[in-house]
Amino acid sequence: MMRATIHLAICLSLCLATSLRAERLTPEKLWDLARIGTAAVSPDGRQVAYLVSRYDLAENHSTVSLMLQDLPSDLDAIEGKAIAFETRLSVSAARAILEDVKGLGGLNWLNHSSGAKLVYVAPTDGEDGKPQAWMLDPAGGEPRQLTDIPEGIGNLKASPAGNAIAFTVDVTMDETVNEIYEDLPKADARIIDSLLYRHWNAWHDFAYSHVHVVTLDDQGQAGEPLDLMRSLKADCPVPPFGGAEQFEFSPDGMELALTLKLVNNPAESTDTGVYLVPLSGGQMQNITPGMPGYDMEPRYSPDGRYIAFHSMERASFESDRNRIMIYDRAGGALREVTSGLDQTAHHATWSEDSQRLFFYSETRGTTQVYEIDVESAALRQVSDGRFDFSLVAAIPNSNWLLVRQQSMLRPTELALVDTTAAQVVTITDVNGELYQDLELPRIEERFFAATDGKQIHNWVILPPDYDPESDRQWPMLTYCQGGPQGQIGQWFSYRWNFHMMAAQGYVVLAVNRRGLPGFGRAWNDQISGDWGGQAMQDILAATDGMLADPKIDRERVAAIGASFGGYTVYWLMGNAENRFCSMIAHCGVFNLESMYGSTEELFFVNWDMGGPYWKSEQVAADYARFSPHKYAGNWKTPLLVIHGEKDFRVPVTQGMEAFTAAQTQGVPSRFLYFPEEGHWVLSPQNGLLWGRVFFDWLDRYCKPEQPASP
């Protein structure tokens, strides 16, 4: 499909094959990698600004630099050229206009009457500096502070009209125990009257995230902030993962569209809606009444006629097909533009002429960019290759899109996609210096037959020195994906990193089992109500398929995974017979009944498990049939349990129960416990510790053979 794609990983692997300085990716090197964050295209389409984070392990924190880079002056001239990555198409070198700032984020371009400016969020000077909005002229000069809000701000967004900025402020609206009982200032307690009193990794802090706006005059001076959600005990963005994509200015800057969850039972509902509110504040208008699923991420068309947004049809199903809906602002008509699409859509982005929408979608083990015509609904894939792409923006005055591009071999870089020629050009190389010395693994696709005869897609990642012609056998890791609905695509993880695992001498089998997107909705939806059923059989069938390969050492095979992948590991501990010699479960579900009573997003378990375990005899039987703790008496395989205290999605007691089950039966086991981490391990030194303990445990039972010295 692609006329010219810069396959960054392939080019580098060819270069490195003969390198005498070849090194391999390690847990330490993983934290040396720079990470590209927010990116934004200038209003004239000539420049891209982006953030780059770098980590200091000794200080246990990151700093961020703001980079500015010119885009090619003649994008049309690129068409049809197959250009090596190193040439970079005469794109000028990026220059840092802010360097090594802690807490820098929220990057936007502001098309102000005095000229295009950059606005961003950064803390003020001082030990306890709160994050505020700042403005910077990219041509030079000192940053100007725009806000001075005691609580600090987040989620900055600039009006396309250049007349205002919007941001969020945490507004305290609930009383603490000490405020209710003023004579008990040292009482340490909470009074809880409803669910969702804690969420993912944080307790309710008595405050709500409210969208505020500040107007800007012709000199760029900011006015007083206005709370657009005054008196509402609700959050925008919707926690826990929402950001600035959940609210949007109209093209004329006179209205905002907000994503809100205004329900009485937020723990049991996914019913979010899109609400319109004037820039001056006032009455809100709900444009999604009667739509019970997730409705979010509003996007105004550049001509102001439409609002596109993402919508899930089924109530309480967090992994339903994400549709793109279009709302006609003039008459209020609402229609779906993706009705014929048997996959999910993300990050709808308008073309400059308001006639097309771009989005990205999971596609058979990759994530690709698509274009859809608003009137005819004609659909076209505009990217290709073994990459995961995500959209940043349509570039003004061109047919190009700015995207984020990553693969299992390399982390995110920025790239351009030509929507007319289906061509991808990588324009950044923030980790080029490190990668020039790295020896890279090889990635293959393999398919194995499931127990019901269907074909299971698998990514197989092979060590750099893997030789199919030699007699050497290799240990294997069966990777079990979380979610449970989350495709194993071409993503680059900073913990579950397949490149790093293969670099340490392990063949990695990554199974796109039942329940994962990218292979049609029936494949995705099958897992709900069948956790311990076909999905587990898919993993075992794929593992057995790989074990038939004489290059795999059948005595050195481990199963690893996190979240639902951790659940899978616990289930395999009791049901996989003697296939595995070692197991690693991170933040996994062990006991479905105790999980129901201690998790927070009940809509998830209500949908996937059919409700609480006391709902009916059938539901109770399913809990018993699918819960790993019911099979703990079969456990024999050495087990590493990893869990964070602040994981409220899968509470830490799940890991403790599993570790206790292993210890009391004499099963070799270890518990890696993080008192300050949640569902993910985010601290740099904790992340490095995770990697070291991970490989130490695997090497005890599966250590790769060391090649003989020449």
N, C-alpha and C positions, 0 to 999 in steps of 0.2 A: 504493500500500500504506500509506503513512504518512498518518495523520490530521492531524498537524501537525509539520512538520519545520522547524527553524530553519536555513535555508540561509544560513549566515553569509556566505559569499562573495558570494552574489547580493544580499543586503541591502546589503552594503558597496559593491558595484559600482554599484548604483542611486544610493547616496548620493554616490559619488565622481564620477559621470558629469558632474555640473555643477560640480565643485569647481574654483575658480580656482587653487588651490594644488597641483594634482595633480603628484605626483612619480612616479618609477618605481624599481622594485627594481634595485639595483646590487650588485656584489660587496661593496662597503663596507657598504651597508645590510643585506645578508644577515647580517653579523656583528653588527649592532645588535639583531637579533631575540633576544628572550628565548626560552629553551627549557624547556618543562615536562618534568621528569624523573619519578622515582618518585612515585606517589600512593597513599594508603591511607585507607580509611574507618574511622571510629571504631567501637568495638564496639556502641554504641547507635544507629549509623546517622545521627547528627545532624551530624557534621562530617567534612570531608575535609581531610587534611594533604597537602601536595605540595611538591616541590622545584622551584625555578626557577633556571636557570643564566643568567648574563650574562657576556659576554666583554669583556675589556679588551685591545684590539689593541696598545696601546702597551706593556703589560706582558706580552703574549703568553700570557695565561692566563685562566681563568674563575673566578668565585666563585659560590657557591650560597646561596640564601635558602630558609628553611623557612617555608612559608605555611600558615595555618590559616583555613578558611572554613566557615561554617555552611551546611548543606544546607537546602532549603526545609522548613519545619516540617510542611506538609501536602502531600506529594507527590501525593496523589490529586486535589487541587484543580487541578493543572496539566492534567489530562487534557482533551483536546479544544480547548485554547487554542492559537491561532496567535499567538505573542507575538514582537515584534521583539527582536532580539538585545540592543539597548541597554537594555531594561528589566530583564533578568536575573531576572525572576520573583521579586522581593523577596529574592533571595539576597543575604546580607550581603556587604559588601566583605571581601576577604581581608586578613588582617593578618600581618605578618612577625613570627615569634617568634624567629628567628635570621636574621641578615643578613650577606651577603657573606663566607661561610666557604669557604675553599679546601678541597676534598676531602670535602665533606659528601655522604653517600649512605646507602644501606641503610635507608631509612625504614620503620618499622613502628609499629603500635599494639600496646601490651602491655596486656591486660585483667587488670591486677594486682589483688590483693585490697585494696590501698590506694586503688584508683581507676585509671581508664584513663590510661596514660602513653604518651609517644612515646619510642621508642628509635631510635637511628641510629648511623652510623659517622662519625667525624670525627677528624682528627689532634689529638694533644695539643699544648699550647703549646710553642713553641721551634722552632728552625730545622730540626731533624731529627725533629720529632714524628711518631710512628707512629700510624696509624689505630687507634682503639679504639672500643668500644661505650660509648654514653652514654645516659642516661635523663633525660627532661625532663617535668615536669608542665605540660600545656598551659595550665592556669589561672594559672601564674606560678611564679617561683622560678628558681634557678640549675640548669644542667645538672649531673648527677652522673655521674662516670666509673665504668663498671661493670667494665671489663677493664684489665689492665696487662700485655700480652703483648709481649715484646721485638720479635718479628717483625712485630707489627701484625696486624690482622684484616681480613676482608672478608666480603661476602655474608651480612649479618646477617638473622636471621629470629627472630620471637618466637613462643613457644608460645601457642596459643589458650587454654590453661588458665591462663596467666599465671604459670607456675611456673618458666620457664626461657627462655633464649635460646640459639640456635645460630648458629655463624659458622664461617668457614674460616680456617685458619692454614697458611701454607706451611712444611712440615716437611722439613728437609734430611735426605736418606736415602742419597744417593750421594756418593762421594768425588771430589774434584777431583784433577787431576794432582799438584798440590803436596802434597796430603794423602797420596797414594800414595807419592810420592817426596819425602820430607820434606827431603832434602838438596838439593833443587832448588827453592828457594822462589821464584826468579825465572823459572822455566820458564813459558812462555805457550803452552799447547796444550790440546787435548782428546783423550782417547782414546775413540773411538766404536765400540761393538760391536753396535748395532742401529739400525733406522730410527726416524723421528720424533724425531731429535735436535734438530730445530728445527721450529717450528710457527707458521704464519701470519706473525708478526712478532717472534718471540722464540726464542732458543736455550734448550734445556733447562737449567734453572738448578740442577740437582742436588736440587731440592725437589719435594714433592708437596702439593697442596692437600687438607687433611684437615678434615672437619667435626668441630668441637668443640662441646660443650654446657657451659653454666654454669647451675646452679640458682639460684633467687632465693628468699630468705626473705620473711616477711611484711612486713618493712621495706624490701624491694627491694634488700637487700645481696646481692652476688654471691658464690658459692662458687668453688671451684677449677675450672679448666677440665679437661674430660675429652675426650681424643681418641677418637672413635668408630671411627677407621680405623687404629688403632695397628698397626704392622708392615706395612701394605698399601702397596705401591708403586703407588698409583693416585690418581687425582684425582677429587674431587667439589667443585664441578661439573666436568663433562667439558669439557676445553678444545676449541676456543678461545673459544667464545661462550657457554658455560653460565654461569648466575648462580644466585641463591638460589631460583629456580623449580625447581631440580633436587633439592632436598631439602625435606622437609615433616614437621611434627609431627603426631601423631595428636591428635584432639580432646581426649583426656584428658591429653595432654602426656607420656605414658609411653613413647612409641615414636617413632622417626623412620624415614621412608622415604628412601633415598638412591639417586641415579643413579650407577652406576659402570660403568667399562669394564675388565673383568678378562679380557683376552685376551692371547695371546702375541705377536700381530702387529698392534698397534694401527694401524700405518700402512696396513694392507690390510683392515681390518675396521671395520664400523659397529656391531658387536655390543655395545651397552650394555644393562644390565639394571637392574631395580629391586630393591633389597635393604632388608630391614627389620632394625632394630637397636634393642634396648631403650635407654631414656634412660640407664640405668646402664652401658651398654656390654655387650660380650659377643658371643656367636655371631650371625652375620648369616644371614638367610633370604632366598634368591633366589626371588622370586615369578614370574620370567619365564624359567625354564629352557627350552631348546630354541627360543627365539625369536631369530633371528640378526641382526635389524636393529636400528635405534635404538629403544629402549624408555626413556622418560624422563618427567620432570615428573609425579611422583606427586601425587595430590590425594585426601586423605581426605574422605569424605562427613561432613557435620556430625554425623550420628547415629553415626558410627564404624563403620558396617557394611561399607562398601566403600572400595576405593582405585581411583580412575580414573587412567589414565596414557595417554600417547601412544605409539603403536607403529607402526613401519614393518615390513612383512612381509618384504621382499626383502633379503637380505644384501648389504651393500656399496653399496646404492643410496641415496645421501644425500637424494635428492629424491623418494623413494617416497611414496605416499599415506599421510598421517599419520592413523591410525585412533585412535579412543578405545576403550580396553579397560577393563573393570571386573573387579576382583578381589574376590571375596567373602571377607572375613577369617575368617568362621566356618568355612566348608567348603573354602576354597581354590579354588572354581570360578572359571573365567576365561572371559569372553565379550566379543565386540565389540559395541558399541552402535551403531556407525555403518556397519554392513555394507552398507546400501543407498545410501550416499552416494558419488557419483562425483566427489568433490573432497576436499581435505585439510582437517583440523581443527587448530586451534591453541588453546592456553591453556584447557583444560577447566576450568570453574568451576562448582561445585555451587550449586544453589538452597538456600535456608535450610532447606527441608523434606526435603532429600536425595532428592527424587523426580525432579529434572530436572538436566540439565547444559547450560550455555551454553558456546559456543565461537565463534571467528570464523574466517572462511574466505574465500579469494579467490573473487570472483564477478564474472565478465565485466568486468574492468577496475576493480573496486572491491573493498573488503573489508568484509563484512557480518557481523553477529552472528546466531547461530542458537541455537535451543533444541531439545533432544531429550529425550523422556521415557525414563527409565531402563528401565522395564518394557516399554512398548509400542514403543519406538524411533520414535514419531511425531515428525516433524521439522517445524520451523517457523522461517522467517526473521523476525527481530524488529527489524531495522533496514533502512534503505533510503537511497537518495540517492547523489550523487556524492561519496562520502567513503570513506576508509579508517578503519575502526573497529578498535580493539583493546580487550580486556577488562581492567579493573582489578579489580573486585570486585562481587559482589552486595550490595546495600545492605540491611542487616538491617531487619526489620519493614516491608517494602515489596515492590512488584513491580518495582522499578527496579534498573538496573545502572549502575555508574560506568564510563565508557569514555573512551578517548583518541580524539579525532576530528581528522583532518587531511584536507587536499585539496591539489591541485597549487597552489592559490592561497594557502593559509594553512597555517602550521605547526600543531603539535599544540595543541589546547585540551582541557579536560576537559568532558565532557557526560554527561547522564543519558539512558538509554534505558528507556522504559516497556515492559516485556515483554508487557503485556496489550493496550495500545493501539497498539503499533508507532510510538512517538513519540520524537523526540530533542530534547533541550533543552540548548543550550550554556550552561555556567555559569561559565566563565572567559574572560578577554579580556586576556591578558598582553601582547599586542602591539597593542592597540587604538589607542594613541596614535600609533604609527608608521603603522599602516594607514589612519588617517583621512585621510592626505595622499597615499596611493598610488593611482595609476591602475592598474586591474587588466586583465590579458589576458582573453580569452574562450576557453572550452574547448568543443570539439565532438567528437562521436563520428562517425567515418566508417568504412565497411566497403568493402574492395576484394577482388576475386576473386583467389584464389591460382591457381597454374599447374595445380593438380589440381581446380579448381572450387570449393573450399571458401572460405568468407568469412573474411577476416582483420579482426579488430577493431583499430582505431587511435584513439588520442587525438590530436587536432589542437589545438594551442595557438596562438591568434592574438594578434598584438600589440594593445595597448590601442586604437590608432588605426586598426586594420584596418577598411576600408570595402569591403564586397563590391560596392558600386555605383560605386566610383571606377575609374579606369584604371591606378592605381598597381600595380606588380608588386613582389612581396616575395621576399627570399631565404628559403631553407628549410634546416632542419637535420633530417636523418634520424637519429633517435636509435636506437642499437642496444643492446638490453638485455643485461645480464650474467647471471650465474647458473651455467649457462645456464638453469636453471629458477627464474625469479623474475618474477612478474607485473608489468607496468607498470600499477600501480593509481593511486589518488589520493594518492600519497605526496608529501611535501615534502622534497626533498633539500637539503643545504647545500653541494653542489658541482654535481651534475647537476640544476640547478633550472630546470624548464621555465618557471615564472613569470618568472624573471630573464632567461632567453634570449628569451622573447617580448617582455619589457619593453625589451630592447635592439634590437628591430626585426626579429626572426627568427620566421617561422612554424616551429613544431616539429611534426614527424611522429613519434609514438611508437608503434611497431609491436608489437602483441601477437602476435608470430610463433609458429610451431610451437616447442614446447618450454616454453611458459609456462603456469603454473597458472591456474585460474579459468574454463577452457573445457572441462573434462572431462579425465579421466586419459589418454585416447588422444592428445589434443592435447599434453599435458604430456610424455608418455613418448616421443613420436616422435623427439625430437632425439638420444636416446642411440644412438650408432653411426652418426649421420648429420649430424655437425657442419656440414659444408660442403654439405649437400644441401638439403632442403626449407625449412629455416629461412632460408637465404640467399635462396632463390627467393621466399619470403614477403616479405622485406624489399625486394627489388628490385621485386616486383609492387606493393607498397604505394607505393613511391617513384614508380613509373611512373604509378600511379593519381593521385597528387597532381600529377605533372608535367602531366597532362592538364588541370588547372585553370588557366585563363588568368591567374589572379592570382599564380601562382608563376613567378618568373624562372628559367627552365631553365638559365641560365648561372651562377647563383649558388646552388648546392645543395651542401651539405657533409654528410659522414657522420661521426658522433661516437659514442664508446662506451667503456666500461671493462670490464676483466676479459674475460668471454666477448664483451662488446660491443667490447672492444679487438681480440680475435681476429677478430670480424666485420669491423671496419674494415680490418685487415691483409688479410683474404680479399677484401674488396671492392676493395682497392687493385689486385689483380691480376685481378679477374674482373668488375668492374662497367662495363667499357668506358669511355665518356665521360660517365657520368651525374653525376659529382661534380667540383667544382672545388677542394675542400679536404677534408682528413681530420684527425681527432684521435683518437688511441688512447691510453688510459690503462691501464697495467698489463695489456696484452693478451698473449695467447699467439701467438707468431710461428712457432715451430718445434716441432711436436708431439713429435719424437724427443728433442730436447734438454730439452724440458719434462718428459718422463717421467723422465729421469735426474736432475732437479734439484728437482722439486717434493717435497712431503712427504706429503700425503694420497693415497696410491696407490690407495686404494679408489675414489676419484673417477675417475681415468683408467682404471682397470681396468674399471669398469662402462661408462663412456661411450665408451671407445675399444676395448673388447673385450680389454684386457690390454696387456702390453708389445709394442713394435713387432717384437720377434723371435719372438713367440708362434707365428705361422703366416704363410703367404704371403698369406692374405686380410687378416689384421690389418695386415701390412706395407703391403699395397696401399691399405688405408683410410687409414693414416697419410699415405702419399704423396699420395693423392687429396684429403685434407682439410687438409693443412698449408699455411698461407699462404706459407711460405718457398719452396715449389715454384713459386709464381707471381710471385715478386719480379721476374723479368725483364720483366714487363709494367708495372711501376710507372712512373707519370708524374705522378700527382697530388701536389701539395704536402702534406706530412705533418708534424704535430706529434706527437712521442712523449713521453709522460709516464710516469715510473716511480719507485718508491721503492726504496731499497737494502734496506730491511727487509721487503720483500714476499717471503716464502718460499713463498707459495702459487703465485704466478706470478713466478718469480725475475727479478731485474732484468736478467739477461743476455738475456732475451727482448726487452726494449726496446732493449738495446744492439745485438743482432743486427739488429733492424728498422731502427734508425737507420743502422747501417753499410750495410745494403742500399740505403737511400735515398741516402746520401751518395756511395757509390762509383758510383752511376749518374747522378749529377748532378740528382737529384730535390730540389727545394727542401724543406728539412726542418730541424727544430729538435728538440732533446732537452731537456726540462725534467726535471731529476734532483733528487730529494730524498734526501739521505743519511740522514736520521733518520725518514723516513716509511715505512709499510708499504703494504698494499694500498689503504688509504685515507689521505687527507691530513687530519690531525686538529689540527695546530697552527694557532692562529688566523692568524698572519701568513703561514704557508705556504698556508693555505686562501685568503687574500686574494690572494696571489701567483698561485695556481692560476687564480683567476677572471680576474685581469688578463691573464695570458699567454693564457688560453683565448680571450678576446674579441679580444685583439690579433691573434692568428693568424687567427681567422675574419674579422675586419675587413679583413685584407690582401687577401682573395680574394672575400669575399661581402658586403662592407659594405652595410647597408641604405641605400636612398636617403633623403636628408633631405627632408622635406616643404618645399614652397616657403613662404616667409614671406608672411603675409597682407598 
